[in-house]
Amino acid sequence: MIKYMLIVVALSMLSFSISSCGKDNEQPVNKAERRIRYILYTNEDFNNDEHSITFSVFARDDNKTVLDSAIETMQVKEIPKIDNKIVIEKTLLTEDTTDLVVGFVYEIEGVGVSWYLDSVSAGQRNKTIEFAFR
């Protein structure tokens, strides 16, 4: 019985030492906060356009979508002018060494889906995306 317990203890210690050694070889990930400011408005006159439109803010790195958040569904005629623009600020925790694709995705009912995209360079911590809908 003692021999069996010694074998179990020895195997457990070996297992722990192997798993802890693997962690030393991993590369640390450089995470950074990136502040993205999304601004939405229009300079056009859409007073007679009653189509529904849904806007989303969007951010993606090389591997995955890090932000996809619907703002609001409204009629096209309700998109605000610049004096009443919609401003959304998001702080994303991402790898500092990757570029991001950021912007707006919008869907107009019965028309289709479109987007306005921009980029955030690796290491860039602040970005403003200003979209004048047309």
C-alpha positions in Angstrom: 0.0 0.0 0.0 2.8 2.4 0.9 4.5 1.6 -2.4 1.3 2.4 -4.3 0.9 5.8 -2.5 4.6 6.7 -3.3 3.9 6.0 -7.0 0.8 8.2 -6.9 2.6 11.0 -5.2 5.6 10.7 -7.6 3.3 10.8 -10.6 1.4 13.8 -9.2 4.6 15.7 -8.6 5.8 14.9 -12.1 2.5 16.0 -13.6 2.7 19.4 -11.7 6.3 20.0 -12.7 5.6 19.3 -16.4 2.5 21.6 -16.4 4.3 24.4 -14.6 7.3 24.2 -16.9 5.1 24.8 -20.0 3.9 28.1 -18.7 7.5 29.6 -18.7 7.8 29.1 -22.4 4.6 31.0 -23.4 5.0 34.5 -24.8 3.3 37.2 -22.8 0.4 38.9 -24.5 0.6 42.7 -24.6 -2.9 43.9 -23.9 -3.8 47.6 -24.1 -6.8 49.7 -23.7 -7.9 51.3 -26.9 -10.5 54.1 -26.8 -12.7 54.3 -29.9 -15.1 57.2 -30.3 -17.9 56.6 -32.9 -19.8 59.7 -34.2 -22.9 59.4 -36.4 -24.9 62.1 -38.1 -26.1 63.2 -41.5 -25.9 66.4 -43.6 -28.6 65.2 -46.0 -32.3 65.9 -46.0 -34.1 62.6 -45.4 -37.4 64.1 -44.1 -39.5 61.9 -46.4 -37.6 58.6 -46.0 -39.5 56.3 -43.6 -37.4 53.2 -44.1 -36.2 51.6 -40.9 -32.5 51.6 -40.4 -30.4 49.8 -37.8 -26.9 51.0 -36.9 -24.2 48.9 -35.1 -20.7 49.9 -34.0 -18.1 47.3 -35.0 -14.5 46.4 -34.2 -12.4 43.4 -35.3 -8.8 42.3 -34.9 -6.9 39.7 -36.9 -8.7 36.8 -35.2 -12.1 37.8 -34.0 -14.8 40.4 -33.6 -14.1 42.3 -30.4 -17.2 44.6 -30.6 -20.5 44.3 -32.4 -23.2 46.3 -30.7 -26.4 47.6 -32.1 -27.0 51.3 -31.5 -30.6 51.8 -32.4 -33.3 51.2 -35.0 -34.9 54.3 -36.3 -36.4 55.7 -39.5 -33.9 57.2 -41.9 -35.5 60.6 -41.5 -34.6 60.4 -37.8 -30.9 60.3 -38.3 -29.7 63.4 -36.4 -27.9 66.4 -37.9 -24.4 67.2 -36.8 -25.7 69.5 -33.9 -27.4 66.4 -32.3 -25.0 63.7 -33.4 -24.9 60.3 -31.8 -21.6 59.8 -29.9 -20.6 56.4 -28.5 -17.3 55.8 -26.7 -16.0 52.3 -26.2 -12.8 51.1 -24.5 -11.6 47.8 -25.9 -8.9 45.6 -24.3 -7.0 44.2 -27.3 -3.5 43.1 -28.2 -1.4 46.2 -28.6 0.5 44.8 -31.6 -2.5 44.2 -33.9 -4.4 46.5 -36.2 -8.2 46.8 -35.8 -10.9 47.4 -38.3 -13.6 49.6 -36.8 -16.7 51.4 -38.0 -20.4 51.3 -38.5 -22.6 48.5 -40.0 -26.1 49.5 -41.0 -29.1 47.8 -42.5 -31.9 49.6 -44.2 -35.1 47.6 -44.2 -36.0 46.3 -47.7 -32.8 47.7 -49.2 -29.8 45.9 -47.7 -26.7 46.0 -45.5 -23.8 48.4 -45.9 -20.9 49.7 -43.8 -18.4 52.5 -43.1 -15.1 51.1 -42.0 -11.7 52.6 -40.9 -8.6 51.2 -39.3 -6.8 51.6 -36.0 -3.0 50.9 -36.3 -1.1 48.7 -33.9 -0.1 50.7 -30.9 -2.7 53.5 -31.6 -4.7 54.0 -28.3 -7.3 56.5 -29.4 -9.4 56.8 -32.6 -12.4 58.8 -33.7 -14.6 57.4 -36.4 -16.9 60.1 -37.8 -19.6 59.0 -40.2 -21.8 61.4 -42.1 -24.5 59.1 -43.4 -25.6 59.8 -47.0 
